């Protein structure tokens, strides 16, 4: 679910809340490779529940409030930005 939704522009929840992951390096939306890497790392938590616990705990002490899948893809989630061609 997550990789397919991510490659199609985001999950329904992200679209509804108008949030999106962007690159920490250039502030642009993630390219397909970074999006897929982020999504697959998120899905890996289903197979390895201890990773999910560590991921949730990580947010508590990370200064940028990034989960492990955000760190892995060098991304951060922002809110309130619209893509070019969209109305606010």
N, CA, C and O atoms as a CHARMM CRD file, in Angstrom:
* protein
*
  352
    1    1 UNK  N      0.81500  -1.20400   0.00000 PROA 1      0.00000
    2    1 UNK  CA     0.00000   0.00000   0.00000 PROA 1      0.00000
    3    1 UNK  C      0.85400   1.26100   0.00000 PROA 1      0.00000
    4    1 UNK  O      0.67700   2.13900  -0.84400 PROA 1      0.00000
    5    2 UNK  N      1.77300   1.34700   0.94000 PROA 2      0.00000
    6    2 UNK  CA     2.57400   2.56200   1.08900 PROA 2      0.00000
    7    2 UNK  C      3.42200   2.87600  -0.14600 PROA 2      0.00000
    8    2 UNK  O      3.40500   4.02100  -0.59800 PROA 2      0.00000
    9    3 UNK  N      4.16900   1.91000  -0.71900 PROA 3      0.00000
   10    3 UNK  CA     4.96000   2.26300  -1.91200 PROA 3      0.00000
   11    3 UNK  C      4.09700   2.72500  -3.08500 PROA 3      0.00000
   12    3 UNK  O      4.44400   3.69200  -3.76300 PROA 3      0.00000
   13    4 UNK  N      2.98200   2.04800  -3.32800 PROA 4      0.00000
   14    4 UNK  CA     2.12600   2.44900  -4.44900 PROA 4      0.00000
   15    4 UNK  C      1.48800   3.81000  -4.20900 PROA 4      0.00000
   16    4 UNK  O      1.41600   4.63800  -5.11800 PROA 4      0.00000
   17    5 UNK  N      1.02700   4.03700  -2.99300 PROA 5      0.00000
   18    5 UNK  CA     0.42400   5.33300  -2.67700 PROA 5      0.00000
   19    5 UNK  C      1.46500   6.44500  -2.74600 PROA 5      0.00000
   20    5 UNK  O      1.17300   7.54500  -3.21700 PROA 5      0.00000
   21    6 UNK  N      2.66800   6.16200  -2.28200 PROA 6      0.00000
   22    6 UNK  CA     3.72000   7.17900  -2.30000 PROA 6      0.00000
   23    6 UNK  C      4.10800   7.54600  -3.72700 PROA 6      0.00000
   24    6 UNK  O      4.34300   8.71700  -4.02500 PROA 6      0.00000
   25    7 UNK  N      4.17500   6.56600  -4.59900 PROA 7      0.00000
   26    7 UNK  CA     4.54900   6.84100  -5.98400 PROA 7      0.00000
   27    7 UNK  C      3.43700   7.54400  -6.76200 PROA 7      0.00000
   28    7 UNK  O      3.68600   8.13200  -7.81400 PROA 7      0.00000
   29    8 UNK  N      2.22000   7.48100  -6.24500 PROA 8      0.00000
   30    8 UNK  CA     1.10900   8.14500  -6.92700 PROA 8      0.00000
   31    8 UNK  C      0.82600   9.53100  -6.36000 PROA 8      0.00000
   32    8 UNK  O     -0.19300  10.13500  -6.69500 PROA 8      0.00000
   33    9 UNK  N      1.69700  10.03700  -5.52000 PROA 9      0.00000
   34    9 UNK  CA     1.51600  11.39600  -5.01400 PROA 9      0.00000
   35    9 UNK  C      1.21000  11.47300  -3.54300 PROA 9      0.00000
   36    9 UNK  O      0.94600  12.56300  -3.03400 PROA 9      0.00000
   37   10 UNK  N      1.23200  10.37500  -2.84600 PROA 10     0.00000
   38   10 UNK  CA     0.99700  10.39200  -1.40200 PROA 10     0.00000
   39   10 UNK  C     -0.20200   9.56200  -1.00900 PROA 10     0.00000
   40   10 UNK  O     -1.06500   9.25100  -1.83000 PROA 10     0.00000
   41   11 UNK  N     -0.23600   9.21600   0.23700 PROA 11     0.00000
   42   11 UNK  CA    -1.35300   8.43900   0.75300 PROA 11     0.00000
   43   11 UNK  C     -2.58300   9.33600   0.84800 PROA 11     0.00000
   44   11 UNK  O     -2.45300  10.55900   0.87900 PROA 11     0.00000
   45   12 UNK  N     -3.76400   8.74800   0.89300 PROA 12     0.00000
   46   12 UNK  CA    -4.96500   9.57600   1.04600 PROA 12     0.00000
   47   12 UNK  C     -4.91900  10.45200   2.30600 PROA 12     0.00000
   48   12 UNK  O     -5.38700  11.59100   2.29500 PROA 12     0.00000
   49   13 UNK  N     -4.35300   9.90800   3.38700 PROA 13     0.00000
   50   13 UNK  CA    -4.24600  10.69200   4.62300 PROA 13     0.00000
   51   13 UNK  C     -3.33000  11.89800   4.46200 PROA 13     0.00000
   52   13 UNK  O     -3.64100  12.98200   4.95300 PROA 13     0.00000
   53   14 UNK  N     -2.21300  11.72100   3.78300 PROA 14     0.00000
   54   14 UNK  CA    -1.29800  12.84100   3.55000 PROA 14     0.00000
   55   14 UNK  C     -1.95500  13.90400   2.67500 PROA 14     0.00000
   56   14 UNK  O     -1.79900  15.10100   2.91400 PROA 14     0.00000
   57   15 UNK  N     -2.68300  13.46000   1.67300 PROA 15     0.00000
   58   15 UNK  CA    -3.36100  14.42200   0.80000 PROA 15     0.00000
   59   15 UNK  C     -4.45100  15.17400   1.55600 PROA 15     0.00000
   60   15 UNK  O     -4.61400  16.38200   1.38300 PROA 15     0.00000
   61   16 UNK  N     -5.19200  14.46000   2.39000 PROA 16     0.00000
   62   16 UNK  CA    -6.26000  15.09200   3.15900 PROA 16     0.00000
   63   16 UNK  C     -5.70300  16.12900   4.13500 PROA 16     0.00000
   64   16 UNK  O     -6.27200  17.21000   4.28500 PROA 16     0.00000
   65   17 UNK  N     -4.59800  15.80100   4.79400 PROA 17     0.00000
   66   17 UNK  CA    -3.99400  16.71700   5.76000 PROA 17     0.00000
   67   17 UNK  C     -3.05000  17.73800   5.12600 PROA 17     0.00000
   68   17 UNK  O     -2.51100  18.61200   5.80400 PROA 17     0.00000
   69   18 UNK  N     -2.86100  17.60700   3.79700 PROA 18     0.00000
   70   18 UNK  CA    -1.99400  18.50600   3.03800 PROA 18     0.00000
   71   18 UNK  C     -0.57600  18.53300   3.61000 PROA 18     0.00000
   72   18 UNK  O      0.00900  19.59400   3.82700 PROA 18     0.00000
   73   19 UNK  N     -0.04600  17.33600   3.84500 PROA 19     0.00000
   74   19 UNK  CA     1.34500  17.20600   4.26400 PROA 19     0.00000
   75   19 UNK  C      2.09900  16.40700   3.21800 PROA 19     0.00000
   76   19 UNK  O      1.51400  15.60000   2.49600 PROA 19     0.00000
   77   20 UNK  N      3.39400  16.63600   3.14200 PROA 20     0.00000
   78   20 UNK  CA     4.19700  15.89800   2.16800 PROA 20     0.00000
   79   20 UNK  C      5.63600  15.80800   2.65100 PROA 20     0.00000
   80   20 UNK  O      6.14700  16.72700   3.29100 PROA 20     0.00000
   81   21 UNK  N      6.28400  14.69300   2.33800 PROA 21     0.00000
   82   21 UNK  CA     7.71100  14.59900   2.64000 PROA 21     0.00000
   83   21 UNK  C      8.51400  15.29500   1.54600 PROA 21     0.00000
   84   21 UNK  O      8.23500  15.13300   0.35800 PROA 21     0.00000
   85   22 UNK  N      9.50600  16.06600   1.95700 PROA 22     0.00000
   86   22 UNK  CA    10.38700  16.73400   1.00300 PROA 22     0.00000
   87   22 UNK  C     11.83600  16.40200   1.34300 PROA 22     0.00000
   88   22 UNK  O     12.13200  15.93800   2.44400 PROA 22     0.00000
   89   23 UNK  N     12.71500  16.63600   0.41200 PROA 23     0.00000
   90   23 UNK  CA    14.13700  16.39400   0.61400 PROA 23     0.00000
   91   23 UNK  C     14.71300  17.43000   1.56800 PROA 23     0.00000
   92   23 UNK  O     14.41600  18.61900   1.45400 PROA 23     0.00000
   93   24 UNK  N     15.53800  16.97900   2.51000 PROA 24     0.00000
   94   24 UNK  CA    16.18000  17.94500   3.40400 PROA 24     0.00000
   95   24 UNK  C     17.31400  18.68000   2.70300 PROA 24     0.00000
   96   24 UNK  O     17.78600  19.70300   3.19800 PROA 24     0.00000
   97   25 UNK  N     17.75300  18.17400   1.56200 PROA 25     0.00000
   98   25 UNK  CA    18.88300  18.78100   0.85500 PROA 25     0.00000
   99   25 UNK  C     18.47700  19.95700  -0.00500 PROA 25     0.00000
  100   25 UNK  O     19.19500  20.95600  -0.05400 PROA 25     0.00000
  101   26 UNK  N     17.33400  19.86700  -0.69100 PROA 26     0.00000
  102   26 UNK  CA    16.97200  20.94400  -1.60700 PROA 26     0.00000
  103   26 UNK  C     15.54500  21.45200  -1.44000 PROA 26     0.00000
  104   26 UNK  O     15.13500  22.36100  -2.16200 PROA 26     0.00000
  105   27 UNK  N     14.78300  20.89200  -0.51300 PROA 27     0.00000
  106   27 UNK  CA    13.42200  21.36200  -0.27400 PROA 27     0.00000
  107   27 UNK  C     12.41900  20.97900  -1.33700 PROA 27     0.00000
  108   27 UNK  O     11.28200  21.44800  -1.31000 PROA 27     0.00000
  109   28 UNK  N     12.81600  20.13600  -2.27300 PROA 28     0.00000
  110   28 UNK  CA    11.93500  19.70000  -3.34800 PROA 28     0.00000
  111   28 UNK  C     11.20900  18.42200  -2.94500 PROA 28     0.00000
  112   28 UNK  O     11.67600  17.70400  -2.06200 PROA 28     0.00000
  113   29 UNK  N     10.07000  18.12500  -3.58000 PROA 29     0.00000
  114   29 UNK  CA     9.41900  16.82700  -3.33000 PROA 29     0.00000
  115   29 UNK  C     10.40100  15.69200  -3.61500 PROA 29     0.00000
  116   29 UNK  O     11.28800  15.82400  -4.45900 PROA 29     0.00000
  117   30 UNK  N     10.23500  14.59100  -2.91200 PROA 30     0.00000
  118   30 UNK  CA    11.14500  13.46300  -3.07100 PROA 30     0.00000
  119   30 UNK  C     11.06900  12.88800  -4.47600 PROA 30     0.00000
  120   30 UNK  O      9.99900  12.84400  -5.08300 PROA 30     0.00000
  121   31 UNK  N     12.21600  12.44600  -4.98800 PROA 31     0.00000
  122   31 UNK  CA    12.19800  11.76500  -6.27100 PROA 31     0.00000
  123   31 UNK  C     11.67400  10.33900  -6.05600 PROA 31     0.00000
  124   31 UNK  O     11.48300   9.91300  -4.91700 PROA 31     0.00000
  125   32 UNK  N     11.44900   9.61700  -7.12800 PROA 32     0.00000
  126   32 UNK  CA    10.84400   8.28400  -7.01100 PROA 32     0.00000
  127   32 UNK  C     11.69100   7.32200  -6.18800 PROA 32     0.00000
  128   32 UNK  O     11.14600   6.53900  -5.40900 PROA 32     0.00000
  129   33 UNK  N     13.00500   7.36500  -6.34200 PROA 33     0.00000
  130   33 UNK  CA    13.87200   6.45500  -5.59600 PROA 33     0.00000
  131   33 UNK  C     13.79800   6.73100  -4.09100 PROA 33     0.00000
  132   33 UNK  O     13.70300   5.79700  -3.29400 PROA 33     0.00000
  133   34 UNK  N     13.84000   7.99700  -3.70200 PROA 34     0.00000
  134   34 UNK  CA    13.73800   8.33900  -2.27700 PROA 34     0.00000
  135   34 UNK  C     12.35800   8.02200  -1.72600 PROA 34     0.00000
  136   34 UNK  O     12.22900   7.56200  -0.59200 PROA 34     0.00000
  137   35 UNK  N     11.33000   8.26500  -2.52200 PROA 35     0.00000
  138   35 UNK  CA     9.97000   7.95600  -2.10400 PROA 35     0.00000
  139   35 UNK  C      9.80500   6.45700  -1.87400 PROA 35     0.00000
  140   35 UNK  O      9.21800   6.03700  -0.87700 PROA 35     0.00000
  141   36 UNK  N     10.32000   5.66400  -2.78800 PROA 36     0.00000
  142   36 UNK  CA    10.22200   4.21900  -2.65400 PROA 36     0.00000
  143   36 UNK  C     11.03700   3.71400  -1.46100 PROA 36     0.00000
  144   36 UNK  O     10.57500   2.84700  -0.72000 PROA 36     0.00000
  145   37 UNK  N     12.23700   4.24500  -1.27400 PROA 37     0.00000
  146   37 UNK  CA    13.07300   3.85800  -0.13200 PROA 37     0.00000
  147   37 UNK  C     12.35600   4.17800   1.18300 PROA 37     0.00000
  148   37 UNK  O     12.34300   3.35900   2.10200 PROA 37     0.00000
  149   38 UNK  N     11.76900   5.35700   1.26500 PROA 38     0.00000
  150   38 UNK  CA    11.04500   5.76100   2.47500 PROA 38     0.00000
  151   38 UNK  C      9.85400   4.84300   2.72400 PROA 38     0.00000
  152   38 UNK  O      9.62500   4.41000   3.85300 PROA 38     0.00000
  153   39 UNK  N      9.10300   4.54800   1.67500 PROA 39     0.00000
  154   39 UNK  CA     7.92000   3.69700   1.80500 PROA 39     0.00000
  155   39 UNK  C      8.28500   2.26000   2.17500 PROA 39     0.00000
  156   39 UNK  O      7.61400   1.65400   3.01000 PROA 39     0.00000
  157   40 UNK  N      9.32900   1.71000   1.57400 PROA 40     0.00000
  158   40 UNK  CA     9.71800   0.33400   1.89100 PROA 40     0.00000
  159   40 UNK  C     10.23700   0.21800   3.31400 PROA 40     0.00000
  160   40 UNK  O      9.99200  -0.78700   3.98100 PROA 40     0.00000
  161   41 UNK  N     10.94200   1.22100   3.78200 PROA 41     0.00000
  162   41 UNK  CA    11.41800   1.19500   5.16400 PROA 41     0.00000
  163   41 UNK  C     10.23300   1.29600   6.12700 PROA 41     0.00000
  164   41 UNK  O     10.24800   0.68400   7.19500 PROA 41     0.00000
  165   42 UNK  N      9.22200   2.05600   5.75800 PROA 42     0.00000
  166   42 UNK  CA     8.00600   2.13400   6.57600 PROA 42     0.00000
  167   42 UNK  C      7.32500   0.77000   6.62600 PROA 42     0.00000
  168   42 UNK  O      6.89600   0.32900   7.69300 PROA 42     0.00000
  169   43 UNK  N      7.22300   0.10000   5.47700 PROA 43     0.00000
  170   43 UNK  CA     6.57900  -1.20900   5.43400 PROA 43     0.00000
  171   43 UNK  C      7.38800  -2.28300   6.13600 PROA 43     0.00000
  172   43 UNK  O      6.81700  -3.27700   6.58600 PROA 43     0.00000
  173   44 UNK  N      8.69500  -2.11800   6.24400 PROA 44     0.00000
  174   44 UNK  CA     9.53200  -3.10000   6.94700 PROA 44     0.00000
  175   44 UNK  C      9.13700  -3.22000   8.41400 PROA 44     0.00000
  176   44 UNK  O      9.39800  -4.24000   9.05200 PROA 44     0.00000
  177   45 UNK  N      8.51900  -2.19600   8.93600 PROA 45     0.00000
  178   45 UNK  CA     8.09000  -2.21900  10.33800 PROA 45     0.00000
  179   45 UNK  C      6.98800  -3.25400  10.57800 PROA 45     0.00000
  180   45 UNK  O      6.83100  -3.75200  11.69200 PROA 45     0.00000
  181   46 UNK  N      6.24000  -3.56900   9.54500 PROA 46     0.00000
  182   46 UNK  CA     5.19900  -4.59000   9.67700 PROA 46     0.00000
  183   46 UNK  C      5.83200  -5.95600   9.88800 PROA 46     0.00000
  184   46 UNK  O      5.32900  -6.76900  10.66300 PROA 46     0.00000
  185   47 UNK  N      6.93500  -6.20400   9.19700 PROA 47     0.00000
  186   47 UNK  CA     7.61800  -7.49000   9.30700 PROA 47     0.00000
  187   47 UNK  C      8.45700  -7.60800  10.57100 PROA 47     0.00000
  188   47 UNK  O      8.65900  -8.70900  11.08200 PROA 47     0.00000
  189   48 UNK  N      8.94300  -6.48900  11.07400 PROA 48     0.00000
  190   48 UNK  CA     9.80700  -6.47000  12.25900 PROA 48     0.00000
  191   48 UNK  C      9.23500  -5.51400  13.29500 PROA 48     0.00000
  192   48 UNK  O      9.63200  -4.35000  13.34300 PROA 48     0.00000
  193   49 UNK  N      8.29300  -5.99300  14.13800 PROA 49     0.00000
  194   49 UNK  CA     7.66700  -5.10800  15.13000 PROA 49     0.00000
  195   49 UNK  C      8.64500  -4.36100  16.03900 PROA 49     0.00000
  196   49 UNK  O      8.35500  -3.22400  16.41000 PROA 49     0.00000
  197   50 UNK  N      9.80300  -4.94900  16.42300 PROA 50     0.00000
  198   50 UNK  CA    10.72400  -4.14600  17.24000 PROA 50     0.00000
  199   50 UNK  C     11.20500  -2.88200  16.51600 PROA 50     0.00000
  200   50 UNK  O     11.49400  -1.86900  17.15300 PROA 50     0.00000
  201   51 UNK  N     11.28900  -2.94800  15.20100 PROA 51     0.00000
  202   51 UNK  CA    11.66300  -1.77100  14.42900 PROA 51     0.00000
  203   51 UNK  C     10.58300  -0.69600  14.54400 PROA 51     0.00000
  204   51 UNK  O     10.89800   0.49200  14.60800 PROA 51     0.00000
  205   52 UNK  N      9.33300  -1.09700  14.57100 PROA 52     0.00000
  206   52 UNK  CA     8.23000  -0.13800  14.71800 PROA 52     0.00000
  207   52 UNK  C      8.30300   0.56000  16.06800 PROA 52     0.00000
  208   52 UNK  O      8.08900   1.77000  16.15300 PROA 52     0.00000
  209   53 UNK  N      8.59800  -0.18200  17.11100 PROA 53     0.00000
  210   53 UNK  CA     8.71300   0.41100  18.44500 PROA 53     0.00000
  211   53 UNK  C      9.88100   1.39600  18.47700 PROA 53     0.00000
  212   53 UNK  O      9.76000   2.50000  19.00900 PROA 53     0.00000
  213   54 UNK  N     11.00700   0.98600  17.90500 PROA 54     0.00000
  214   54 UNK  CA    12.17200   1.86800  17.87000 PROA 54     0.00000
  215   54 UNK  C     11.87800   3.11800  17.04800 PROA 54     0.00000
  216   54 UNK  O     12.30000   4.21600  17.41100 PROA 54     0.00000
  217   55 UNK  N     11.16000   2.95500  15.95200 PROA 55     0.00000
  218   55 UNK  CA    10.81000   4.08600  15.09700 PROA 55     0.00000
  219   55 UNK  C      9.95700   5.10300  15.85400 PROA 55     0.00000
  220   55 UNK  O     10.19400   6.30700  15.76100 PROA 55     0.00000
  221   56 UNK  N      8.97400   4.62200  16.59500 PROA 56     0.00000
  222   56 UNK  CA     8.11700   5.53000  17.36800 PROA 56     0.00000
  223   56 UNK  C      8.89500   6.20500  18.49100 PROA 56     0.00000
  224   56 UNK  O      8.69900   7.39100  18.75600 PROA 56     0.00000
  225   57 UNK  N      9.77200   5.46200  19.14900 PROA 57     0.00000
  226   57 UNK  CA    10.57500   6.04000  20.22500 PROA 57     0.00000
  227   57 UNK  C     11.57900   7.05600  19.69000 PROA 57     0.00000
  228   57 UNK  O     11.89800   8.04000  20.35700 PROA 57     0.00000
  229   58 UNK  N     12.07100   6.80600  18.48000 PROA 58     0.00000
  230   58 UNK  CA    13.07200   7.67600  17.87700 PROA 58     0.00000
  231   58 UNK  C     12.57800   9.12000  17.79300 PROA 58     0.00000
  232   58 UNK  O     13.34300  10.05500  18.03000 PROA 58     0.00000
  233   59 UNK  N     11.31100   9.29900  17.46000 PROA 59     0.00000
  234   59 UNK  CA    10.73100  10.63200  17.31100 PROA 59     0.00000
  235   59 UNK  C     10.84400  11.42700  18.60600 PROA 59     0.00000
  236   59 UNK  O     10.96900  12.65100  18.57300 PROA 59     0.00000
  237   60 UNK  N     10.80100  10.75100  19.72800 PROA 60     0.00000
  238   60 UNK  CA    10.81800  11.45300  21.01300 PROA 60     0.00000
  239   60 UNK  C     12.14900  12.15700  21.28000 PROA 60     0.00000
  240   60 UNK  O     12.16900  13.20400  21.92700 PROA 60     0.00000
  241   61 UNK  N     13.25800  11.60000  20.79400 PROA 61     0.00000
  242   61 UNK  CA    14.54300  12.23500  21.08000 PROA 61     0.00000
  243   61 UNK  C     15.22500  12.83000  19.85800 PROA 61     0.00000
  244   61 UNK  O     16.29200  13.43000  19.98900 PROA 61     0.00000
  245   62 UNK  N     14.65400  12.68500  18.69400 PROA 62     0.00000
  246   62 UNK  CA    15.26900  13.25500  17.49600 PROA 62     0.00000
  247   62 UNK  C     15.00300  14.76500  17.45300 PROA 62     0.00000
  248   62 UNK  O     13.85100  15.18700  17.54800 PROA 62     0.00000
  249   63 UNK  N     16.05400  15.58100  17.31200 PROA 63     0.00000
  250   63 UNK  CA    15.84900  17.03800  17.32300 PROA 63     0.00000
  251   63 UNK  C     14.99000  17.55100  16.16400 PROA 63     0.00000
  252   63 UNK  O     14.31100  18.56900  16.30500 PROA 63     0.00000
  253   64 UNK  N     15.01400  16.86400  15.03000 PROA 64     0.00000
  254   64 UNK  CA    14.21400  17.30300  13.87900 PROA 64     0.00000
  255   64 UNK  C     12.84900  16.62200  13.83500 PROA 64     0.00000
  256   64 UNK  O     12.07800  16.83800  12.90000 PROA 64     0.00000
  257   65 UNK  N     12.54500  15.79600  14.84700 PROA 65     0.00000
  258   65 UNK  CA    11.27000  15.05500  14.91900 PROA 65     0.00000
  259   65 UNK  C     11.05500  14.18500  13.69200 PROA 65     0.00000
  260   65 UNK  O      9.94100  14.09100  13.17700 PROA 65     0.00000
  261   66 UNK  N     12.13000  13.54600  13.22200 PROA 66     0.00000
  262   66 UNK  CA    12.05900  12.64300  12.07500 PROA 66     0.00000
  263   66 UNK  C     12.00800  11.20000  12.56400 PROA 66     0.00000
  264   66 UNK  O     12.69600  10.83300  13.51600 PROA 66     0.00000
  265   67 UNK  N     11.19400  10.39200  11.90900 PROA 67     0.00000
  266   67 UNK  CA    11.21200   8.95600  12.15000 PROA 67     0.00000
  267   67 UNK  C     12.38700   8.36000  11.38400 PROA 67     0.00000
  268   67 UNK  O     13.03500   9.04100  10.59000 PROA 67     0.00000
  269   68 UNK  N     12.65300   7.08900  11.63100 PROA 68     0.00000
  270   68 UNK  CA    13.77700   6.43200  10.97100 PROA 68     0.00000
  271   68 UNK  C     13.61100   6.39000   9.45100 PROA 68     0.00000
  272   68 UNK  O     14.59000   6.52000   8.71600 PROA 68     0.00000
  273   69 UNK  N     12.37200   6.20700   8.97700 PROA 69     0.00000
  274   69 UNK  CA    12.18300   6.16800   7.52600 PROA 69     0.00000
  275   69 UNK  C     12.45100   7.53800   6.90100 PROA 69     0.00000
  276   69 UNK  O     12.86900   7.61000   5.74600 PROA 69     0.00000
  277   70 UNK  N     12.21900   8.61600   7.63500 PROA 70     0.00000
  278   70 UNK  CA    12.57400   9.94600   7.13700 PROA 70     0.00000
  279   70 UNK  C     14.08300  10.12400   7.10400 PROA 70     0.00000
  280   70 UNK  O     14.62300  10.68300   6.14900 PROA 70     0.00000
  281   71 UNK  N     14.76000   9.65700   8.13000 PROA 71     0.00000
  282   71 UNK  CA    16.22600   9.73400   8.16100 PROA 71     0.00000
  283   71 UNK  C     16.82600   8.95100   7.00500 PROA 71     0.00000
  284   71 UNK  O     17.75500   9.41500   6.34300 PROA 71     0.00000
  285   72 UNK  N     16.28700   7.75400   6.76700 PROA 72     0.00000
  286   72 UNK  CA    16.81600   6.87400   5.71900 PROA 72     0.00000
  287   72 UNK  C     16.69900   7.50800   4.33800 PROA 72     0.00000
  288   72 UNK  O     17.58000   7.34700   3.49400 PROA 72     0.00000
  289   73 UNK  N     15.60600   8.22900   4.11400 PROA 73     0.00000
  290   73 UNK  CA    15.37600   8.85000   2.79900 PROA 73     0.00000
  291   73 UNK  C     15.82300  10.31100   2.75100 PROA 73     0.00000
  292   73 UNK  O     15.61800  10.98500   1.74200 PROA 73     0.00000
  293   74 UNK  N     16.43400  10.80800   3.83600 PROA 74     0.00000
  294   74 UNK  CA    16.85900  12.21200   3.92200 PROA 74     0.00000
  295   74 UNK  C     15.67900  13.13500   3.61600 PROA 74     0.00000
  296   74 UNK  O     15.76400  14.02400   2.77000 PROA 74     0.00000
  297   75 UNK  N     14.57600  12.89700   4.33100 PROA 75     0.00000
  298   75 UNK  CA    13.37000  13.68600   4.10700 PROA 75     0.00000
  299   75 UNK  C     12.84800  14.23200   5.42200 PROA 75     0.00000
  300   75 UNK  O     13.23000  13.79000   6.50500 PROA 75     0.00000
  301   76 UNK  N     11.96700  15.20300   5.29200 PROA 76     0.00000
  302   76 UNK  CA    11.25100  15.74700   6.43200 PROA 76     0.00000
  303   76 UNK  C      9.83100  16.02800   5.95100 PROA 76     0.00000
  304   76 UNK  O      9.62800  16.35500   4.78100 PROA 76     0.00000
  305   77 UNK  N      8.85800  15.90500   6.83100 PROA 77     0.00000
  306   77 UNK  CA     7.46000  16.11300   6.46100 PROA 77     0.00000
  307   77 UNK  C      7.07100  17.54200   6.79600 PROA 77     0.00000
  308   77 UNK  O      7.29000  18.02000   7.90800 PROA 77     0.00000
  309   78 UNK  N      6.49000  18.21100   5.81100 PROA 78     0.00000
  310   78 UNK  CA     6.02700  19.58200   6.01000 PROA 78     0.00000
  311   78 UNK  C      4.53000  19.65000   5.77000 PROA 78     0.00000
  312   78 UNK  O      3.93700  18.72600   5.21200 PROA 78     0.00000
  313   79 UNK  N      3.93100  20.73700   6.18900 PROA 79     0.00000
  314   79 UNK  CA     2.49800  20.91700   6.01000 PROA 79     0.00000
  315   79 UNK  C      2.21900  22.25800   5.33900 PROA 79     0.00000
  316   79 UNK  O      3.02100  23.18900   5.40100 PROA 79     0.00000
  317   80 UNK  N      1.06600  22.32500   4.70100 PROA 80     0.00000
  318   80 UNK  CA     0.59200  23.58300   4.16400 PROA 80     0.00000
  319   80 UNK  C      1.15200  23.99900   2.82400 PROA 80     0.00000
  320   80 UNK  O      0.89100  25.12000   2.38900 PROA 80     0.00000
  321   81 UNK  N      1.90400  23.16100   2.15400 PROA 81     0.00000
  322   81 UNK  CA     2.47600  23.53300   0.86000 PROA 81     0.00000
  323   81 UNK  C      1.65300  22.88600  -0.23600 PROA 81     0.00000
  324   81 UNK  O      1.22400  21.73900  -0.10900 PROA 81     0.00000
  325   82 UNK  N      1.43700  23.61800  -1.30600 PROA 82     0.00000
  326   82 UNK  CA     0.73400  23.03500  -2.45300 PROA 82     0.00000
  327   82 UNK  C      1.72200  22.89300  -3.59600 PROA 82     0.00000
  328   82 UNK  O      2.69200  23.64300  -3.70000 PROA 82     0.00000
  329   83 UNK  N      1.46300  21.93800  -4.43100 PROA 83     0.00000
  330   83 UNK  CA     2.33000  21.72000  -5.59900 PROA 83     0.00000
  331   83 UNK  C      1.98000  22.72600  -6.69000 PROA 83     0.00000
  332   83 UNK  O      0.86800  23.25400  -6.72200 PROA 83     0.00000
  333   84 UNK  N      2.93000  22.99000  -7.58200 PROA 84     0.00000
  334   84 UNK  CA     2.63400  23.91900  -8.68000 PROA 84     0.00000
  335   84 UNK  C      1.40900  23.46100  -9.47100 PROA 84     0.00000
  336   84 UNK  O      1.26300  22.28000  -9.78400 PROA 84     0.00000
  337   85 UNK  N      0.54100  24.40500  -9.78600 PROA 85     0.00000
  338   85 UNK  CA    -0.65300  24.09200 -10.55100 PROA 85     0.00000
  339   85 UNK  C     -1.85600  23.73700  -9.68800 PROA 85     0.00000
  340   85 UNK  O     -2.95400  23.56400 -10.21600 PROA 85     0.00000
  341   86 UNK  N     -1.67900  23.62500  -8.37600 PROA 86     0.00000
  342   86 UNK  CA    -2.80100  23.34900  -7.48000 PROA 86     0.00000
  343   86 UNK  C     -3.27700  24.63400  -6.84600 PROA 86     0.00000
  344   86 UNK  O     -2.49600  25.55500  -6.60600 PROA 86     0.00000
  345   87 UNK  N     -4.54300  24.68400  -6.58200 PROA 87     0.00000
  346   87 UNK  CA    -5.09200  25.84100  -5.87400 PROA 87     0.00000
  347   87 UNK  C     -4.97800  25.58700  -4.37400 PROA 87     0.00000
  348   87 UNK  O     -5.13400  24.45700  -3.91000 PROA 87     0.00000
  349   88 UNK  N     -4.71100  26.62800  -3.63900 PROA 88     0.00000
  350   88 UNK  CA    -4.54200  26.50800  -2.17500 PROA 88     0.00000
  351   88 UNK  C     -5.85000  26.27700  -1.46400 PROA 88     0.00000
  352   88 UNK  O     -5.87400  26.15700  -0.23900 PROA 88     0.00000
